[in-house]
Amino acid sequence: AQAKRQERPSPCPVSVCGHHSRRFWQLQPRSLPLLFRTFWRHMLEVLVASLAGELIAQLRLPKSARIALLKHSVECCAGVPASEQRLLEAGRGQAILEDDSCLADLAPEHPNDDAETNVIQLTLVRVQRRWALSGDVMGSLRLWDLEQESVEQVIECHDALTCLAVDWLARAALCGTTGGALKLWDLSRGACLREFVSPGRQRVRCASMSWSQ
């Protein structure tokens, strides 16, 4: 009679020793080798939620990581620009965490081998950045980050600009040129959506648009 086939265990890590023996490890912190348990104790599970309590990101980072790295990780997985993030420790006042502060300062005082106890909860408040838009006689639109005091984006219009109108919520801009053109721009993509040319290509001296329609 054929021997009953033993059921295979669920997938788990396997290690091979020098004497060709194999060891199967369960994915539980207490059953991992000392090296892995030591590594686990140096990690933190970070839960980032909105003011409404919606989970935005769930990350595992080393305790030595800075808040700046955490913001970059949140930007990668949730799409919130790091410059627009303000992080607060949930349930512990309204102090904003500085970029150069360390996650270790927020870690439990007595960490446990069980990773579920080494969790910190943060609240994310999104603050819109302050922008400015300028145009010059060389035909360039420049999008300025006023907080960083730097140019975020340059859009070439190929004609000297004479006037501007901007809708910051829609991230759209309308510009007029010396060549009589009126151009509608998508600032997020730096793309020209539409172009109108005045009769006789007369210089455009002012621009306005009903953005709500």
C-alpha positions in Angstrom: 0.0 0.0 0.0 1.2 3.4 -0.8 2.1 5.5 2.2 -0.1 8.5 2.7 1.4 11.6 1.3 2.2 14.0 4.1 0.8 17.5 3.7 3.4 20.1 3.0 3.8 22.8 5.5 2.8 26.4 4.6 5.6 28.4 2.9 8.3 29.4 5.3 12.0 30.4 5.2 14.6 27.6 4.8 18.2 27.6 5.9 20.9 25.0 4.9 23.8 24.3 7.3 27.3 23.2 6.4 26.5 19.6 7.2 23.6 19.7 4.7 20.9 19.8 7.2 17.9 22.0 6.6 16.0 24.1 9.0 12.4 25.4 8.5 11.5 28.6 10.3 8.1 29.9 11.2 7.4 33.5 10.4 7.1 34.4 14.1 9.6 36.8 15.7 10.1 34.6 18.8 11.1 31.6 16.6 13.6 33.4 14.5 17.3 33.1 15.1 18.9 35.6 17.5 20.3 37.7 14.7 16.8 38.2 13.2 15.2 38.9 16.5 17.9 41.5 17.2 17.3 43.1 13.8 13.5 43.0 14.5 14.0 45.0 17.8 15.7 47.8 15.8 12.7 48.2 13.5 9.5 50.1 14.0 6.1 49.7 12.4 4.8 53.2 11.5 1.1 53.8 10.9 0.3 57.2 9.2 -3.3 58.3 9.2 -5.2 61.3 8.1 -7.1 63.6 10.5 -10.2 61.7 9.7 -8.5 58.5 10.8 -8.0 57.0 7.4 -4.9 54.9 7.1 -2.6 56.5 4.5 0.6 54.4 4.9 1.9 51.4 6.9 5.6 51.2 6.9 8.4 49.3 8.6 11.5 51.5 9.2 14.7 51.3 11.3 14.5 53.2 14.6 17.5 55.3 13.4 15.5 56.7 10.4 14.8 60.4 10.4 11.4 62.0 9.8 12.6 63.2 6.5 13.1 59.6 5.3 9.6 58.8 6.6 8.1 61.6 4.6 9.9 60.4 1.5 8.5 56.9 2.0 4.9 58.3 2.5 5.4 60.3 -0.7 6.4 57.2 -2.6 3.5 55.0 -1.4 0.7 57.6 -1.0 1.7 60.4 -3.5 1.7 63.2 -0.9 4.7 65.5 -1.6 7.1 65.5 1.4 7.1 69.3 1.4 3.3 69.3 2.0 3.4 66.8 4.9 3.1 67.8 8.6 3.4 64.9 10.9 2.1 64.8 14.5 2.4 62.0 17.1 -1.2 60.7 17.5 -2.6 61.4 21.0 0.4 63.4 22.2 -0.3 67.1 21.6 0.0 69.2 18.4 3.8 69.5 18.1 5.0 69.0 14.5 7.8 66.5 14.1 10.9 68.1 12.7 12.6 66.5 9.6 15.9 65.9 11.5 14.3 64.2 14.5 14.7 60.4 14.8 12.0 57.7 15.0 13.9 56.3 18.0 12.6 59.3 20.0 9.0 58.0 19.4 9.7 54.3 20.0 8.4 52.4 23.1 10.6 52.7 26.1 10.7 48.9 26.6 10.6 47.2 23.2 9.3 43.7 22.9 10.4 40.9 20.6 6.8 40.8 19.4 6.7 43.4 16.5 3.1 44.2 17.1 4.0 46.1 20.3 6.7 48.2 18.5 4.3 50.4 16.7 4.0 54.2 16.5 1.0 56.0 15.2 1.3 59.4 13.4 -1.2 61.8 12.1 -0.6 63.5 8.7 -1.8 67.0 8.1 -1.4 68.1 4.5 -0.5 71.8 4.0 -0.6 73.2 0.5 2.6 74.8 -0.7 2.7 78.4 -1.7 3.4 79.1 -5.3 4.0 82.0 -7.6 4.1 82.1 -11.4 6.1 84.5 -13.5 6.6 85.1 -17.3 9.4 86.9 -19.1 10.2 88.5 -22.5 12.2 85.3 -23.4 8.9 83.4 -23.4 9.5 81.3 -20.3 6.9 80.6 -17.6 8.5 79.9 -14.2 6.7 78.2 -11.3 8.2 79.3 -8.0 8.1 77.4 -4.7 8.0 80.3 -2.2 8.9 78.2 0.8 12.0 76.8 -0.8 12.7 80.0 -2.7 13.5 78.0 -5.8 12.1 77.4 -9.3 10.1 74.2 -9.4 9.3 74.2 -13.1 10.1 76.1 -16.3 7.7 76.0 -19.3 8.8 77.4 -22.7 6.1 79.4 -24.5 8.5 80.5 -27.4 7.1 84.0 -27.4 7.5 87.0 -25.1 4.8 87.0 -22.4 2.7 90.0 -21.7 0.1 88.9 -19.1 -0.9 85.9 -16.9 -4.0 84.5 -15.1 -3.7 81.4 -12.8 -6.2 78.9 -11.2 -4.1 77.3 -8.5 -6.8 74.7 -7.6 -6.9 73.5 -11.2 -3.2 74.0 -11.7 -3.9 75.9 -14.9 -2.6 79.1 -16.3 -3.6 81.4 -19.1 -1.0 83.7 -20.8 -0.9 86.3 -23.5 2.0 87.0 -25.8 3.4 89.7 -28.0 2.6 87.6 -31.0 -1.1 87.8 -30.3 -1.5 84.3 -28.9 -3.5 83.3 -25.9 -2.4 80.0 -24.4 -3.9 77.7 -21.8 -1.4 75.6 -19.8 -1.6 72.6 -17.6 1.0 73.4 -14.9 1.1 69.8 -13.6 2.3 68.5 -16.9 3.8 71.6 -18.5 1.6 71.0 -21.5 -0.3 73.6 -23.6 -3.9 72.6 -23.7 -5.3 75.2 -26.1 -4.0 78.1 -28.2 -6.0 81.1 -29.6 -4.6 83.7 -31.9 -6.1 87.2 -32.1 -6.9 88.7 -35.5 -3.9 90.4 -37.0 -1.7 88.9 -34.3 -2.1 92.0 -32.1 -0.2 92.0 -28.8 -2.3 90.6 -26.0 -2.3 93.1 -23.1 -4.5 91.4 -20.5 -5.9 88.0 -19.8 -8.8 86.7 -17.7 -10.9 83.5 -17.6 -14.0 82.1 -16.0 -12.3 79.1 -14.4 -15.4 77.7 -12.8 -16.9 76.8 -16.2 
